[in-house]
């Protein structure tokens, strides 16, 4: 059963999606759209301040935990390094073996920490922070390598939610995310039912060919929701980028291709049946 917090996450994603194509979004506009979506889903906003405080507390606690773990890992690494230096000087093989085991254990802890920081909670693919930290220059919103950016936007996703419920909708997002991993690109949940795939040093035509083949395979399958079955599809937009190109401009160009593709695909596929 969905909790009020679960519903508010859905409302938040829908509101973010709705504002995606609005050039200027004032606090009043966002508040009005959020309230409207909340009303549709029957979300309780009476304790908005309490909900906000709880969410912020959870985020702050998570940040504190990550910071503490980072500090602890730095201290461990420093201690391991000192220990290794002494062992090398004294030619102490046993201690070096011990340091190697400790360092491998530390590496596993760091990998778990990276997952918590860089993974989308629902779909377990990368989030925007991973994109920023791995594909963009630290101080500017430009790419630090070459490749192709593809945008994936689900078709008729609102119908899936309205017909089969948001729990099924979440399962669809997880299914699509796992399917997108087949492309061997870096899959990022960009927001709501929209994903970005980054292909390093891959041409645009090659990326689109991969994604078209994947889409055809997905469309041929029927997903189950109780006694009912339905199909899912997505629209594709892609654009090549070079080192120094703007992320936002690249997304805008890929977005245009995606909306053109959406018109074509919806002429062939008119729903989820």
C-alpha positions in Angstrom: 0.0 0.0 0.0 1.3 3.4 -1.0 2.1 5.8 1.9 1.6 9.5 1.7 5.3 10.0 1.2 5.2 7.6 -1.8 2.4 9.5 -3.3 4.2 12.8 -2.7 7.2 11.4 -4.6 5.0 10.7 -7.5 3.4 14.1 -7.3 6.9 15.7 -7.2 8.0 13.8 -10.3 4.9 14.7 -12.2 5.3 18.4 -11.3 9.0 18.4 -12.3 8.0 16.8 -15.6 5.2 19.3 -16.2 7.6 22.2 -15.7 10.3 20.7 -18.0 9.2 22.8 -21.0 8.3 26.0 -19.2 11.1 28.5 -19.6 10.3 30.4 -16.4 8.9 28.7 -13.3 8.1 31.0 -10.3 7.5 29.5 -6.8 3.8 30.4 -7.2 3.5 28.5 -10.5 5.3 25.4 -9.0 3.2 25.6 -5.9 0.0 25.7 -7.9 1.0 22.8 -10.2 2.1 20.7 -7.2 -1.2 21.3 -5.4 -3.2 20.4 -8.5 -1.2 17.1 -8.9 -1.5 16.4 -5.2 -5.3 16.8 -5.4 -5.5 14.4 -8.3 -3.7 11.7 -6.3 -5.5 12.5 -3.0 -2.2 13.5 -1.3 -2.5 15.0 2.2 -0.8 18.4 2.4 -2.2 19.4 5.7 1.1 18.6 7.5 3.2 20.0 4.7 5.7 21.6 7.2 6.1 18.4 9.1 6.6 16.4 5.9 9.1 18.9 4.7 11.0 18.8 8.0 11.1 15.0 7.9 12.4 14.9 4.3 15.0 17.5 5.0 16.1 15.7 8.2 16.4 12.4 6.3 18.6 14.2 3.6 20.7 15.9 6.2 21.2 12.7 8.1 22.2 10.9 4.9 24.7 13.7 4.1 26.1 13.5 7.6 26.5 9.7 7.4 28.3 10.0 4.0 30.6 12.8 5.4 31.4 10.7 8.5 32.1 7.6 6.3 34.3 9.7 4.0 36.3 11.0 7.0 36.7 7.5 8.4 37.8 6.1 5.1 40.4 8.9 4.7 41.8 8.1 8.1 41.9 4.4 7.3 43.7 5.0 4.0 46.2 7.2 5.7 46.9 4.6 8.4 47.2 1.9 5.7 49.7 4.1 3.8 51.9 4.7 6.8 51.8 1.0 7.7 52.8 0.1 4.1 55.7 2.6 4.0 57.1 1.1 7.2 56.7 -2.4 6.0 58.4 -1.6 2.7 61.4 0.0 4.5 61.6 -3.0 6.9 60.9 -5.5 4.0 58.1 -6.9 6.2 56.2 -9.1 3.7 53.6 -10.3 6.3 52.6 -6.7 7.1 52.3 -5.8 3.4 50.0 -8.7 2.8 47.9 -7.5 5.8 47.8 -4.0 4.4 46.7 -5.3 1.1 43.7 -7.1 2.7 42.8 -4.0 4.7 43.0 -1.8 1.6 40.8 -4.2 -0.5 38.2 -4.2 2.3 38.4 -0.3 2.3 37.9 -0.3 -1.4 34.7 -2.3 -1.1 33.4 0.1 1.6 34.1 3.0 -0.8 32.3 1.3 -3.6 29.2 0.8 -1.5 29.4 4.5 -0.5 29.7 5.5 -4.2 26.5 3.5 -4.9 24.6 5.3 -2.2 25.7 8.7 -3.6 25.5 8.0 -7.3 22.5 5.6 -7.7 18.8 6.4 -8.2 16.9 4.9 -5.3 14.1 3.3 -7.4 15.8 2.1 -10.6 19.4 1.5 -9.3 20.8 3.3 -12.4 23.0 6.4 -12.1 21.6 9.8 -11.0 22.4 13.4 -12.1 25.2 13.7 -9.6 27.0 10.9 -11.2 26.6 12.6 -14.6 28.0 15.9 -13.2 30.9 14.2 -11.4 31.9 11.9 -14.3 31.2 13.6 -17.5 31.4 17.3 -16.8 34.2 19.7 -15.8 34.1 20.6 -12.1 33.6 24.4 -12.6 31.7 24.5 -15.8 28.6 22.8 -17.3 30.6 21.3 -20.3 31.6 17.8 -21.2 35.1 16.6 -20.4 35.1 13.9 -23.1 33.5 12.9 -26.4 30.5 10.8 -27.0 26.8 10.6 -27.7 23.9 11.6 -25.4 20.6 9.8 -25.9 17.3 10.8 -24.2 14.7 8.2 -23.6 11.2 9.2 -22.7 8.4 6.7 -22.0 5.3 6.8 -24.1 1.8 6.7 -22.5 3.4 6.4 -19.0 0.5 8.3 -17.4 -1.9 5.8 -18.9 0.1 3.0 -17.3 -0.1 4.7 -13.9 -3.8 5.7 -14.3 -4.8 2.2 -15.5 -2.6 -0.1 -13.4 -1.5 2.1 -10.5 1.8 3.7 -9.5 3.3 0.5 -8.1 3.1 -1.1 -11.5 4.4 2.2 -12.9 7.4 2.0 -10.7 8.0 -1.6 -11.9 7.8 -0.4 -15.5 10.5 2.2 -14.7 12.7 -0.5 -13.2 12.1 -2.8 -16.2 13.0 -0.1 -18.7 16.1 0.9 -16.7 17.3 -2.7 -16.7 16.7 -3.0 -20.4 18.6 0.2 -21.2 21.6 -1.3 -19.4 21.8 -3.8 -22.3 23.1 -1.0 -24.5 26.3 -0.9 -22.4 26.0 2.8 -22.1 25.9 4.8 -18.8 22.2 4.9 -17.9 21.0 7.9 -15.8 17.5 8.5 -14.5 17.1 12.1 -15.4 13.6 12.7 -13.9 10.2 10.9 -13.7 10.0 8.6 -16.7 12.9 10.2 -18.6 16.4 8.6 -18.9 19.7 9.7 -20.3 22.2 7.3 -21.8 25.8 8.5 -22.3 27.9 6.6 -24.8 31.6 7.3 -24.6 33.3 7.7 -28.1 30.2 6.3 -29.9 28.7 7.9 -33.0 25.1 9.1 -32.9 23.9 6.7 -35.7 25.4 3.7 -33.9 23.7 4.7 -30.6 20.3 5.2 -32.3 20.6 1.8 -34.1 21.2 0.1 -30.7 18.3 1.9 -29.1 15.9 1.2 -32.0 16.7 -2.5 -31.8 16.1 -2.5 -28.1 12.8 -0.6 -28.5 11.6 -3.1 -31.1 12.3 -5.9 -28.7 10.6 -4.2 -25.8 7.5 -3.4 -27.8 7.2 -7.1 -28.8 6.8 -8.0 -25.2 3.7 -8.0 -23.0 4.0 -6.9 -19.4 1.7 -8.4 -16.7 -0.4 -6.4 -14.2 -2.6 -8.9 -12.4 -4.9 -10.5 -14.9 -4.1 -7.8 -17.5 -1.2 -7.3 -19.8 0.1 -4.2 -21.6 2.9 -3.0 -23.8 5.4 -0.2 -23.1 7.4 1.9 -25.6 9.7 4.9 -25.5 10.8 7.7 -27.8 14.5 8.3 -28.6 16.5 11.5 -29.2 20.3 11.6 -29.5 23.1 14.0 -30.2 26.9 13.7 -30.4 29.0 15.9 -28.1 32.6 16.8 -27.9 34.8 17.9 -25.1 33.9 21.5 -24.2 30.3 21.2 -25.5 27.5 22.4 -23.2 25.4 19.8 -21.4 22.2 21.9 -21.6 22.6 22.6 -25.3 23.3 19.0 -26.1 20.2 17.9 -24.1 18.1 20.5 -26.0 19.2 19.2 -29.4 18.6 15.6 -28.3 15.2 16.7 -26.9 14.1 18.0 -30.3 15.0 14.7 -32.0 13.1 12.9 -29.2 9.9 14.9 -29.7 10.0 14.3 -33.5 10.5 10.6 -32.8 7.6 10.7 -30.3 5.2 12.0 -33.0 6.3 9.2 -35.4 6.1 6.4 -32.8 2.7 7.5 -31.6 1.4 7.3 -35.1 2.3 3.6 -35.0 1.5 2.8 -31.4 -1.6 4.5 -30.1 -1.7 3.2 -26.5 -0.5 0.5 -24.2 -2.7 -2.4 -25.5 
